[in-house]
Amino acid sequence: MPSIFSKIIAGEIPCHKVAENGHCFAFMDIMPLAKGHVLVVPKVEVDRYFDLNEEVLAELSVFSKKIARAIESAVPCKRVGVAVIGLEVPHAHIHLIPLNSVEDINFERPKLDMSTEELSEIASLIRKEL
């Protein structure tokens, strides 16, 4: 059964897409820890991040760097944090989270409640920086 991320990539579930290429897909997290929180996923469905083949892992890293730089330009923050946890969805993914303090990347704190319009606007701002 396809993961929710595979369904998003396939267009079966709507998302606020930031960017994509041949191997990677980036979209806004709908339950963000901070304004500008983006998920970056490989298009191939692999559960564990370190089970990705080297080519896809390298592409995901380079793609994430481009997205992180765009987030830094579009969203006021000190830097963009990176987290790979992998417990929420059985599909490898990277969290790119704008940080102003270490608490901004604490996954135990409440998620932001952002409207579809807000998420769409932030995605647009990030896309403009790519």
C-alpha positions in Angstrom: 0.0 0.0 0.0 1.5 3.4 -1.0 2.5 5.8 1.8 0.8 9.1 2.2 3.9 10.7 0.7 3.7 8.5 -2.4 0.0 9.6 -2.8 1.1 13.2 -2.5 3.8 12.8 -5.1 1.3 11.0 -7.4 -1.2 13.9 -7.0 -3.8 11.8 -5.3 -3.6 13.9 -2.1 -3.2 17.7 -2.5 -0.2 19.5 -1.1 1.5 22.9 -1.2 4.4 21.9 -3.4 7.6 23.8 -3.2 9.7 22.0 -5.8 10.5 18.7 -7.5 13.0 17.1 -9.8 13.5 13.6 -11.1 14.2 12.0 -7.7 12.9 14.4 -5.1 9.8 16.2 -4.0 9.4 19.1 -1.5 6.2 20.3 0.1 4.9 22.3 3.1 4.4 20.3 6.3 0.7 20.8 7.1 1.5 20.4 10.8 4.6 22.5 11.0 6.8 23.1 14.0 7.7 26.6 12.6 6.5 28.8 9.7 8.2 27.5 6.6 8.6 23.9 7.7 9.1 21.9 4.5 9.3 18.1 4.0 11.7 16.7 1.4 11.1 13.2 0.2 12.5 10.9 -2.4 10.1 9.9 -5.1 11.0 6.3 -4.6 9.2 4.8 -1.6 11.8 3.5 0.8 10.9 3.4 4.5 14.3 4.0 6.1 16.5 7.0 5.1 19.8 5.0 5.2 18.3 2.3 3.0 18.1 4.8 0.1 20.7 4.0 -2.6 23.7 6.3 -2.8 22.5 8.1 -5.9 19.1 9.0 -4.4 20.6 9.8 -1.0 23.1 12.2 -2.6 20.4 13.8 -4.8 18.1 14.2 -1.8 20.9 16.0 0.1 21.8 18.4 -2.7 18.1 19.1 -3.4 17.5 19.7 0.3 20.3 22.2 0.3 18.6 24.3 -2.4 15.3 24.2 -0.6 17.0 25.2 2.7 18.7 28.2 1.1 15.3 29.3 -0.4 13.6 28.9 3.0 16.3 31.1 4.6 15.7 33.8 2.0 11.9 33.6 2.2 11.3 33.1 6.0 13.0 35.2 8.7 15.1 32.8 10.7 18.7 32.4 12.0 19.2 29.1 10.0 17.3 26.1 8.7 17.5 23.0 10.9 17.5 19.5 9.5 15.8 16.4 11.1 15.5 12.9 9.9 13.3 10.9 12.2 11.3 8.5 10.1 8.8 7.3 12.7 5.7 9.2 11.5 5.4 7.9 7.9 7.0 4.8 6.4 8.7 6.8 3.6 12.2 8.4 4.1 11.9 12.1 4.5 13.8 15.2 5.7 12.3 18.0 7.8 13.7 21.4 6.9 12.7 23.7 9.7 13.4 27.5 10.1 15.1 28.0 13.4 15.4 31.0 15.7 16.0 28.8 18.8 16.7 25.1 19.5 13.0 24.9 20.7 11.9 25.4 17.1 13.0 21.8 16.3 11.4 20.2 19.4 9.0 17.6 18.0 7.2 17.3 21.3 5.9 20.8 21.3 2.5 21.7 19.8 2.4 22.1 16.0 1.3 25.4 14.5 -2.3 25.7 13.2 -1.8 27.3 9.8 -4.5 27.9 7.2 -4.3 26.5 3.7 -3.9 30.1 2.5 -0.9 30.7 4.8 0.8 27.5 3.7 0.2 28.3 0.1 1.6 31.8 0.5 4.8 30.5 2.2 5.2 27.9 -0.5 5.0 30.6 -3.1 7.6 32.7 -1.3 10.0 29.8 -1.1 9.5 28.9 -4.8 10.3 32.5 -5.7 13.7 32.1 -4.1 14.6 28.9 -6.0 
